[in-house]
């Protein structure tokens, strides 16, 4: 108690006896220590209620009409599934949708409260450009659903919540070189912007590893010319008295950045030049065509592999129903990611990047996503193989075994040795078309696969030393 207050109380204490004065002082001291008040002050004893958790507001900037509307509908379905899960767990999330197909979509977005600070989308470059010019990127945190942003924008003005072309290249090279040990590549692609950009990224990535890339282009409008266009890559030689071309290929993996509808004809063009040993590397264009579709002669693509961000076999329970795909997973993951961001205002760029790096682990329906210190997104894509049912997750062990069998069979053929026995059974187990190989018919009980050539000890006799007409090395050979 202040000295002035004690002085003002002195007249009150003078009539009191010494004992009473001591008791009163002790009472005052006790009241002061316990935080109590004298009768001339009233204390509010009602405890303060805990502050209610703040609701997170997330905006989806997607078209409600036009060619991209079906994709937007899938994203919204996945977002709604995540919102329901969060609500069941006690989380509060407000989900707003702005129709980017409407002429006034930016005005609709601006009318939302500033607390709706996270925007998922848009889907198209032109729509993103509108947001950029209007200044909307400075008002809210945009996480676009596009593979790339305008130069210099990513991590500076906006962010990306989508796999990039570089993510695809990294996944393919990581497998072909990192796991198969391939150190030479080729690229056979149409003369269009997409293929040129993807091949350029591959060349840059391989260049950093001092790995060469051979290239050839073809006219997508004239499939009859593709065999001739592939010839410079394969450089086939036909021996005197033979009509069978012998390839002189100088690489082991071939990049094919084209849609799946052209791949069968492309492989036929390779076969026309005598080449059937290459690891074929595709892009996510294949995923869009192969998902849930039957593939005739799938064994012809036993050495084909391609990346994708959606693996149905690893889907969370909410997305296991038939009909869900990458786009559904995108919406589901974005809502969980945005909830983990917990933004209720447009923070500074470094602050948003820091939060994005922490929140990235909340995305679990798609392939793992991460942000670097510069705010650039990187997605570790899944790899897939071609199957009779369309596609399946890559089995790296089985792929290596199949490749070894294909190269063994080719080694026999190129040395003039038969690859089948007298009954027509393949001498190389595991090769495409052989009993037990992927896509091959089941072997009848009791059926044998034939006897290896004379001089072999239970295995086909072949030379692992590359011949002039056999440029591809066998796995494990020197």
N, C-alpha and C positions, 0 to 999 in steps of 0.2 A: 504494500500500500504506500503511495507517495507520502512524503513528510508533511506536505501541506494538508493532506486529508487527516493525518494523525493530529495535527495541531488544532484543526477545527473540532475534533472530538474531545479535546482535553477538558472543556467545561463540563461535559457530560459525566466524566469520570471522577471529578473532585469530591462529590458527596459520597461516593462509594467507599466502603471500607477497603483496606488493603487486600484482604482475601478475595472480596468480590471483584476488585479491579483485576487481580491476577486471573481469576476464572474467566472474566470477560475477554481479556487479552488472549488467553489460550483458545477460547471459542473463535475469536476473529482469525487467529492464525490457522486453526483447523479448517475454517471455511475457505480461507485463501488457498490453502494447499490443495483442497479437494475441488477447487474451481467453482465452489458454490457462491451464491450472492446473498447479500444482506436483504432483509425484508423490503428495503426501499428500492431494490432492483429486481425485476421479474425475469426469470430464465425460461426460455422455450425448451422444454424437455423432449420435443418430438424429434426423433432421429431423421437425418437426411436420407431420402430414398436413393438407392444406387441408380446411376444414369443408365438408361436403356441403351442396348447396343444399337449403333447407327446402321441404317439400312443402306446397302450398296445398290447403286443404280448402274445398269449396263445398257448400252444402246447397240442395236444391230442395224447397220446401214446397208440394206439389201433391197433389190428390186422386187416389186410385187407383180410385175408384168414384164413381157418381153422374153427373149430366148434364155435369159439367165434365171427366170422365175422358178423353174423346177429345182435348180440347184439351191436357190435361196430357201425354198420350202424345206428341203432336207436339213439345211443349216438350222433353221428355226425349230424343226422337230428335235434335233439333238440338243439345242439350247433349252428347250422346254423340259426335256428329260432331266437335264442337269439342275434346272431350277427346282423341279419337284423333289429331287434328291436332297438338295440343300435345305428346302423347307421342311422336309421330314426330319432332318437332323437339327432343326432349330435355327437355321440360318435365314436371314432376311435379305432377299434380293429382288429388286425391282427391274423388270426387263421391258425395255422400250424398243419398238421397231420403227425405223424411218424408211419410207419407200423412196429409194434413190431413183426410181423410174419416173417419179413425179417432178415436174419442173420446179416446184417450190420446196424441194426436199431440204435445202440448206436453211430456209426460213423455219421449217418445222423443227429442224435440229436446234437452231438457235433459240427457239421458244422453250426448249426443255430447261429445267433447272441446272445451274452450274454443277450441282452435285452429281448429275449424270455425266461423269467425267471420262468414262471409258467407252470408246466406240470400236466395235468390231466391224471391219469392212473399210471401204467398199470392195467390190469384186473386180472392177474394171479400171483401167488406166484413165479413161476419160472422166469417170466419176471422181477418181482421186484428184485429178487435175482441177476439177471444179472446187473441191474442198480446199485445195492448196491456194488457189487464187482468191478465195473468199476470206481467208484468214482463219478458217475453222480449225486448222491444225494447231494453231496457237491457243485455242480456247479449250480443247479437249484432247485427250490422249488417244490417237488413232492407231489401231493395230489392224493393218490391212490384210485382206484375204487374197493376196496376189503374190506371184513368185518373185517379183522385183519391184522396187520403188524407183522414182526418178533419181538420177545421179546425185549423190550427196545428201539425200533426204533420210535414208534409213539410219536410225539411231540419233538423228539430229532434229528432224521435224516430226517424224512419225516412226512407227515400228512395223514389223511384219510378223504375222501369225500364220505362216504358210511355208511349205518346203520350197527351196530355191533350186534353180538349175545346177548350181554348184553342189548342192547337197546330193543330187543324183550322180554327178560325176565322182564325187568323193566316195560314195557307196560302191560304185562299179570298180573304180581303181583300187579301193581298199580290198575288195575281194579278189580281183584278177591278179593284182601284183602282191598284195599283202598275204593272201592265202594260197594262191596258185603259183606264185613266183613268176608270173609272166612279165617279161621285160621288153616286149615289142608289140605294137598295136597298129591296126589299120582302121580307117573310117570310110564307109561307103554310104553316101547320103545324097538326097535330092538337092537341087540348087535353089533352096528357099531360105528365108530369113531364119526360121527356127532351127533348121538343121545346121546352118552356118554358125549360128551363135553357140549351139551345143558342142559342135566339133571344135570351135575355137576355145571353149572352156576346157575341153579335154586336152587339146594341144598345150595350153598353158599349164595345166596340172601335171601333165607328163613331162613337160619341159623342166619343171622344178626338180624332177627326179632323174633328169638326163635320159629319158626314155623316148625313142623316136616314134613318130606317127606318120604312116603312109596314108594318103588320101586319094579318093576318086569320087567324082560326082556322076549323077545320072539324071536324065530327063524324066521326071515323074509322070509326064503325060504320054510317054512312049515306052511301055514295058518291054516291047520287043527289042529295044536297044540295050537293055540292062546287061545282058550277057557280054556284049562287046565292051560296055563301059567298065565291067568288073575285070576284064582280061588284063589290063595293066597292073592291077593289084596282085593277081594270081600268077600271071606270066606263065601260062601252061605250055608244055612242050610235048609234042606227039612223036613218039619213036617211030622209026621207019618200019613199015609193015603193020602198024597198029593204029587204031582209030581212037584209042583211049588217051585223053589228055592227062599229063602228069604235072601237077602244080609245082611251082617254084616259089611258093609263098614265103615272104620274109618276116612274117609276124604271126602271132599266136591267138590274138583276140581281135575281133572286128566289131567296131561300133556302128550301130544302125539306127540313127535318130530319125525314124520314120514311123508312121502309124502301122498297127499290126496288119491291116488289110493288105499291105504290100510285102510283108516279110516272107510269105510263102513263095512268091515269085522271085524275091531276091535270093533266097536260098537255092531255088532252082537255077538261077543264074550262076551261083557259085559252083553248084554241082556240074553244070555244063562245062565249066572250066576245070573240073576234076577235084574241087576242094570241098571236103566234108569234115574237116578236123578242127575248125576254128571255134573258139568260145565266142558266142554271139552276145553282144551287150546292147540291151534296149533301154528305153526311157520310160517314164510314167505314162507315155502315150499308150503303151502296151496294156498297162493296168486298166485303163478306161475301156479297152476293147475286150479284154479277156475275162474280166470279172463275171463269174457265173455263166460263162458260155462254153459250149462243147468245142473241142479242137480236133478236127480230123488229122490223122497222121501225126499225133503229138510226139511220137518217137523221133521224128525228123528234127525236133527242136530240143533234143536231150541236152545240148550244150548251150542253151540260151538262158540268160538270166537278166532280170530287170528290177529296178527299185520301185518302192511304193511306201506310202505313209500309213496305210491302213491294213492291219492284219486281223481279219475277222476271228481267227482262232484265239487272239489275245484280247478280244473286246470285253469291256466291263459288262456286267449283267444287264444293265439298262439298254444296251445296244446289241444284244444277241439275237434279236428278232430278225427274221428274213426281211430284206429290203433296205437295211441300214448299210451304209458304205462310208467312204472317206468323208463325204460332205456332212453326213450326220455326226460323225466323230469330230469333225471340225467345230461344229456348233456346240457340242457337248463339252469339248475340251476348253473352248474359249470362255464359256460361262464359268467353269471351275477356275480357270486362270484369272479371269477378271475379278471373281470373288476374292481370290487370294491376293490380288493387287490392293484391294481395299482403298481405292481412290475415291474421294468425294470432292476433289478439285483438281485442276490441271497444275500439277507440281512442275518443278524445273525438269529439264531433260535428264540431267544426271540422276535426279531422285527417281524419276520414272524408270530409267534403265536399271537402277539398283533394285527397285521393287520387282521389275520383270525378271531379273535374274533369280530372285528368291521364289517367285510365284511359278516359274516354268515347270517345276516338278508337279504342279497340280494337274497338268495336262497328261492324261494317261491312256486315252483311247487311241491316239495317233502314236507314231514313232516318237521317241524321246526328243524333246525340244530344249534348247539352251540359248542363252544370250551372252555375248561376250561383253567386255568392258565398253566397247564402242556402241552397244545396243543393237548389234547385228545378230539376227536369228540364225541358228544352225540346227538342222534336224538330222538325226542319225537314222536314215531310212532303212526299212526292212528290205530284204531281197527275196525275189520269187523266181520260181521255175515255171515252165509251161507244162501243163498236165492235160489229160483227156477232158477233164472237167473245167478247163480254163487256165487256172493258175493254182499254185500251192507254195507255201513257204519253202525257201531254199533249204535243202539238206546238204550241207557242204561236204560231208563225208561221202554220201552217195554220189554227189556231183563229181568229186575227184576220182572215185572208182569208175564211173561211167566214162569220164574223159580218158583215163588210162586205157580202158578197153577200146575206145574209139581209135586212139593212137596206135595201139598194138595191131588192131585190124588193118589200119592204113599202112603200117610198116610191112605187114605181110604182103599186102597188095602191091606196094611199090617196089618190092624186091622180087616180084614175079611169083610169089608163093600164094597158094590158095588160102582164102579166109574161111572156107567151109569144107566139110568133109565130103565123102562120096555121096552121102545121103542128103547133102545140102544143109546140114546143121552148122551153125556158126562155131568156129574153133575158138573164138575169144569170148569167154563168159562176161556178161555185163555190158556188152556192146548193144546199142539200140537194135531191137529186132531179135536179139538172142533170147532164149528161154530165161525167164527170171529178170530180164532187163526192164527198166521203166517203159511202160506202154506196149510191152510184148505180150503175145497170147500166153496163157498158162501152159506149162508142159504137161502132157498126159502122164499119168502114173506109169512108171516103168520105162518111159521113153529116155533114151540116152542122147547125148549131144554129139556123139561121134568120137572117133579116135584121133588123137593128135598126130601130126606127121611123124614119119619114121625118124628116130633119133631123139625125139623129145621125151622127157621124163615127166609125164603127167601134165605138161603144159605146152602151149604152142611154141615152136622154135622160131624166134625172130631176133633180128639184130637191132640193138638199141643205138648203134652208131648212125647218125644222120648221113644219108647218101646225098649226092648232088641234087637229086630230085625229091629229097625229103628234108625240108628245111625246119620243120617243127621238131623240137626235141621231145623225147618221152619223159614223163615225170620221173625224176630221180636220176636221169642220165646226165652225162657230162659232155 
